[in-house]
């Protein structure tokens, strides 16, 4: 519940209803600005990730194990934009939940599941890039489409099962009944999670995080060594084989750098929320509601950020967007268009 100054008029989520939550005292102008900012984020998350999925699944040139992982990651981010961000936008601006208790549980479940799904996808992508950079010539035989499919399945099944088991069963409130009763009001949707599940969330977030940090640290160490070898080979290469090895190594290192930026963006977006949740729970819920909402939206905006990263670093993605937007995608055999051509 929001604390208001004595001079502020108290507005309720549901007027003339006993036990209603207090509505945020924002002016119409402030509400318009907030709705615009949050709405643009949701729209970008939906449209941007939809373009990523269409590009990868439609164009045959992009059918690779790594790109299938990226398409699945985009699907998770797309679902955040569709099922989480629009409703969180209303909750954040109004401090009210108008969509019912059952949908509140479903919304919370989707929020947790899709965000962990993104994390697991990024962890598997870091493993993929590690193999590709450290051993690029045998990489195609190690990380196949079937292996990629297994990684995608794990990245979806585990978060969905975990979030459903925690929130639909109500175990996240065990031992917190008095606090839940004290904080509950009509028009609220802020689930209270006990310390055991907060600690579990903390570990589920940081274990894959440490794996990614370790792998990308090694990737960049290997990449530095490869850069020196490539420079040496380029000056002496006479045959196609050596030139081809040089191109493969350069391509894999560039992909690793790009996806490394994606990982860093994810960590910067979600670390404040995870750290705050941990100390918030063990500090007996001392974080102001507006701070919680700010950290939530930092994380949500990560779903809108990934397509911008791809557009900035991937020439093939920019070309695919151009083909889709200009309608060339409707022509005969558009899936065979050469997206890796240097021509614009």
Steps between C-alpha positions, in 0.01 A plus 500: 500500500622849423556757773353838409568844645219638721423760237451243225152370433484124552374313195401135517525234232133415563297789636242417770654154553631415845860378499585653162864572420615861474544636150820678397459881526641581155375796298346431156817630333723270703275206422517577128881512509526172692252321276690624193840385632377159617275452196786569258711241684225238471443581131872478422527168685211358297586631154880475530502141619230405250731622223786293644284185501367558148847570362665191648217256436420623148842543338676169440843662523434570867406144591782410739510361857610837641233695315229258611604577858483872422152458347382313811650774720311756290181299558548527878559875471198533268279328759630739768383785275158339444404340832701692760587859405152637405343390830804599705473841335153553648613370839805727502318818396177453694632292794188293438425159355173489307533153345398267784688278746522198271658701221736657755634152577523417129676831430754441777559148371565629146726775633725254685490225236583713195778691675666178617448356155697794356777437753524129418503574127788742550687244707469238223598759240817572698580126499437492125730800441770351724512183290484699175791727593727250673454225239333651191587222256333218695225724641241397233524138615474585871218756508244366255137596440386214726727624781364849448145361521582329829637826642187685387277239663685526831487880484121490476397200707700570817390866546134417425495205742683699769282812483180296481599282797589804713217743424201285406544286813547801728816365666668838451282636785574223753588656834400846378125480567491788748693731268285399202188578702638836608604604147203363308247742359246496218677604180851385591733257325832492683571137594684445825777240472658339804872490561547140386366567150676835478827317573406237240435777245831658590688174436309424178602841372862509609609145417432547124639853533833375635511234227454771235761728655751214521439386141511847346816583694661195344354583160666841495832356618488244220386768254807712577728207429310421181526859384879479514500164317259634235723801441797268459309261270356782289848624415614154393183328380521383139243226489121503525508279813688751711293789374183309579621426853572869545149597388337240727695616805420867429131426454472298820686766702271773368191296592644439847558875550147585390339242725735604779347848477156338526605317818646817656179689417293227667712506816494881526121494456420226752775519764350802683163323528646168621728665757219724623261202528752311709566781748137612485383159623765452766458863610128445563377681189655842544521598131251772397249387239616754241860373527374144446312612187807679362713188538223288342490722193878496468463124459199521268677741268767238438241316288477809280877552492609173337356575150680836506827321578447261207416792269817681610742207462345260248501604134281202413232615744489851356473355150227256609299786655529694174376200301207446739393865529524575126282200418767301317422220743175442305678437171594160359773312688589784741652245738795457262600869503869548580492686834876492536566701186682828560260672263226706662 
